[in-house]
Amino acid sequence: MLIWYDRRRHRLRSFLAGAVSGLAALMLVNIFGGYIGTSLHLNLFNLCGSAVLGVPFVVCMTVLSCFL
């Protein structure tokens, strides 16, 4: 993702949009995760991962937490 952000024309705007969408997805899974049988806790790893990698990180962590 950092390479993708680096290749974008508006690097900062692209990074901020990815970070905000990733953090929003993490918050939604944290709040409504009980309905799907999983919950991602708000810790430093999840916050940094969702801020840097965005929504794909949150999806992968949700899928992994469902099966583990």
C-alpha positions as CSV (number, residue, x, y, z in Angstrom):
1,M,0.0,0.0,0.0
2,L,2.9,2.4,0.7
3,I,4.2,1.9,-2.8
4,W,0.7,2.4,-4.2
5,Y,0.4,5.6,-2.2
6,D,3.8,6.8,-3.4
7,R,2.8,6.3,-7.0
8,R,-0.4,8.4,-6.7
9,R,-0.5,12.0,-7.9
10,H,-2.0,13.3,-4.7
11,R,0.0,11.2,-2.2
12,L,-1.2,12.7,1.1
13,R,-4.9,12.9,0.0
14,S,-4.8,9.3,-1.1
15,F,-3.2,8.2,2.1
16,L,-5.6,10.1,4.3
17,A,-8.6,8.7,2.4
18,G,-7.3,5.1,2.8
19,A,-6.5,5.7,6.5
20,V,-9.9,7.2,7.2
21,S,-11.8,4.4,5.4
22,G,-9.7,1.7,7.1
23,L,-10.3,3.2,10.5
24,A,-14.0,3.6,9.8
25,A,-14.2,-0.1,8.7
26,L,-12.4,-1.1,11.9
27,M,-14.8,0.9,14.0
28,L,-17.8,-0.6,12.2
29,V,-16.5,-4.2,12.7
30,N,-15.8,-3.4,16.4
31,I,-19.3,-2.0,17.0
32,F,-21.3,-4.4,14.8
33,G,-19.0,-7.4,15.0
34,G,-21.3,-9.2,17.5
35,Y,-23.9,-9.6,14.8
36,I,-21.5,-11.6,12.6
37,G,-19.9,-13.5,15.4
38,T,-16.6,-11.7,15.6
39,S,-15.1,-8.6,17.0
40,L,-11.8,-6.8,16.4
41,H,-10.4,-5.2,19.4
42,L,-9.0,-1.7,19.3
43,N,-5.3,-2.2,19.9
44,L,-2.2,-0.6,18.5
45,F,-1.7,-3.4,15.9
46,N,-5.2,-3.1,14.5
47,L,-5.2,0.7,14.5
48,C,-1.9,1.0,12.7
49,G,-2.7,-1.9,10.3
50,S,-6.1,-0.4,9.3
51,A,-4.6,3.1,9.0
52,V,-1.8,2.0,6.7
53,L,-3.4,-0.9,4.8
54,G,-7.0,0.3,4.8
55,V,-10.1,-1.8,4.3
56,P,-8.4,-4.9,3.0
57,F,-6.6,-5.3,6.3
58,V,-9.8,-5.1,8.2
59,V,-11.5,-7.6,5.9
60,C,-8.6,-10.1,6.3
61,M,-8.5,-9.7,10.1
62,T,-12.2,-10.2,10.3
63,V,-12.0,-13.4,8.1
64,L,-9.1,-14.7,10.2
65,S,-10.9,-14.0,13.5
66,C,-13.9,-15.9,12.2
67,F,-11.9,-19.0,11.5
68,L,-9.5,-18.9,14.4
